[in-house]
Amino acid sequence: MSAIRFSAMPTDHAAHLWNGGNDAYDLHPETMISTGDGYPCRHCLRNIDAGEPLLVLAYRPFPGLQPYAETGPVFLHKQPCERYEAVEVVPPILSSPDYIVRGYGPDNRIVYGTGAVTSSDRIPARAEALLAEERIAYVHIRSARNNCYQCRIDRADAASSTAEHLSV
């Protein structure tokens, strides 16, 4: 059994957006049509197929405002999709050669010295090593080129809390 769990956007937060709620900037998400690869849904952690409608929105995967609470653009299927649940399997959206893997403390702030560009095949090992440190509460996977939030990694035995992710 894996010591880590890949955590997608919580379903209640996705449902808030699917039901017309505003994003982290208190704006209504934009709708566009996917042209294919490059539109990863943060709820099902799969790419949104060409021709499918999607939402573009400001996402802040932190429980509240503070200097380290990065907010950025992400994509979400416009129609409800199933939340990613495979604990030990690297999510399909992590298909680039590398990503930034960075640890955060219980105070939701970056733990300095933990961020590193990591090859995709090394993400599970890197996350497991970070989460073995008591000072690390969770890990973010972010684009190595644009710093966009992809997903979160928690300890497999830790309960994932809605409040730990996005403030909507």
C-alpha positions in Angstrom: 0.0 0.0 0.0 1.2 3.5 -0.8 2.2 6.0 1.8 0.7 8.8 -0.2 -2.6 9.8 -1.7 -3.1 12.1 -4.7 -5.9 14.5 -3.8 -8.1 16.3 -6.4 -10.2 19.3 -5.9 -12.9 18.4 -3.4 -16.3 17.5 -5.0 -18.2 20.1 -2.9 -16.0 22.8 -4.3 -16.3 21.6 -7.9 -20.1 21.4 -7.4 -20.2 25.0 -6.1 -18.6 26.0 -9.4 -20.8 23.7 -11.6 -23.8 25.2 -9.9 -22.9 28.8 -10.9 -20.8 29.8 -7.9 -17.9 32.2 -8.1 -14.2 31.4 -8.1 -11.4 32.5 -5.7 -11.6 36.0 -7.1 -15.4 36.1 -6.6 -15.8 36.0 -10.4 -18.0 33.7 -12.5 -15.8 31.1 -14.2 -15.3 31.6 -18.0 -16.5 28.9 -20.3 -14.5 27.8 -23.3 -14.2 24.7 -25.6 -11.2 22.4 -25.2 -8.9 22.1 -28.2 -7.4 18.9 -26.8 -4.3 18.3 -24.6 -3.4 21.0 -22.2 -6.7 21.4 -20.4 -6.3 19.2 -17.3 -9.5 19.0 -15.1 -8.5 19.5 -11.4 -11.5 17.3 -10.2 -11.1 14.1 -12.2 -7.4 14.7 -12.9 -7.8 13.9 -16.6 -7.4 16.0 -19.7 -10.6 17.5 -21.0 -11.1 16.1 -24.5 -11.2 18.3 -27.6 -14.7 19.7 -28.2 -15.8 19.5 -24.6 -16.8 22.6 -22.7 -14.7 23.6 -19.7 -14.6 26.2 -17.0 -11.5 28.4 -16.6 -11.4 29.9 -13.1 -9.1 31.3 -10.4 -8.2 28.6 -7.9 -6.7 29.0 -4.5 -6.0 25.6 -2.9 -5.6 27.0 0.6 -8.2 27.6 3.3 -7.7 31.3 3.6 -5.9 34.4 2.5 -2.2 34.8 3.5 1.0 35.7 1.7 1.7 32.1 0.6 -1.8 31.3 -0.6 -1.1 31.3 -4.3 -4.1 31.7 -6.7 -3.9 30.9 -10.3 -5.9 29.7 -13.4 -7.1 26.1 -13.6 -9.6 24.1 -15.7 -12.6 22.1 -14.7 -15.0 20.1 -16.8 -18.1 22.2 -17.3 -20.3 19.1 -16.7 -19.9 17.2 -13.5 -17.2 14.5 -13.5 -16.1 11.8 -11.0 -13.4 12.9 -8.5 -10.1 11.2 -8.9 -9.7 8.5 -6.3 -6.8 6.2 -7.2 -4.4 6.4 -4.2 -1.3 4.7 -5.5 -1.6 5.7 -9.2 -0.1 8.9 -10.7 -3.0 10.9 -12.0 -3.4 11.0 -15.9 -2.9 14.8 -16.0 0.7 14.4 -14.8 2.0 13.7 -18.3 4.6 16.4 -18.7 8.3 15.4 -18.2 8.6 17.2 -14.9 6.8 19.2 -12.3 7.5 21.3 -9.2 7.0 19.3 -6.1 6.8 21.5 -2.9 6.0 20.9 0.7 3.7 23.0 2.9 3.5 23.1 6.7 0.4 22.8 8.9 0.2 26.6 8.7 -0.4 26.3 4.9 2.9 28.1 4.1 5.7 26.9 1.9 8.4 25.0 3.8 11.5 26.6 2.3 14.0 24.2 0.8 11.4 21.6 -0.2 10.5 22.8 -3.7 12.2 21.0 -6.6 11.6 20.4 -10.2 11.1 16.6 -10.3 10.7 14.2 -13.2 7.2 12.8 -13.4 8.3 9.2 -12.6 10.0 10.4 -9.4 7.0 12.4 -8.0 5.7 9.6 -5.7 9.1 8.9 -4.2 9.8 12.7 -3.8 6.4 13.3 -2.2 6.8 10.3 0.1 10.2 11.6 1.3 8.8 15.0 1.9 5.8 13.7 3.8 8.1 11.6 6.0 9.2 14.9 7.5 7.1 16.0 10.5 7.2 19.7 9.4 5.5 18.8 6.1 1.7 18.6 6.2 1.0 18.2 2.5 2.6 18.6 -0.9 1.6 20.5 -4.1 2.3 19.4 -7.6 2.7 22.4 -9.9 3.6 23.0 -13.5 7.4 23.3 -13.9 6.8 25.9 -16.7 3.9 28.0 -15.5 3.6 27.1 -11.8 -0.1 26.2 -12.2 -1.5 24.0 -9.4 -2.1 20.4 -10.6 -3.1 18.5 -7.5 -2.2 17.9 -3.9 -0.5 14.9 -2.2 -1.4 13.9 1.3 -0.3 11.0 3.6 -2.4 8.0 2.7 -3.5 7.7 6.3 -4.5 11.4 6.7 -8.1 12.5 6.3 -8.5 14.9 3.4 -10.4 18.0 4.6 -12.3 20.2 2.3 -11.1 23.2 4.3 -7.5 22.3 3.4 -8.0 22.9 -0.3 -9.9 25.7 -1.9 -11.7 28.7 -0.4 -14.7 29.3 -2.7 
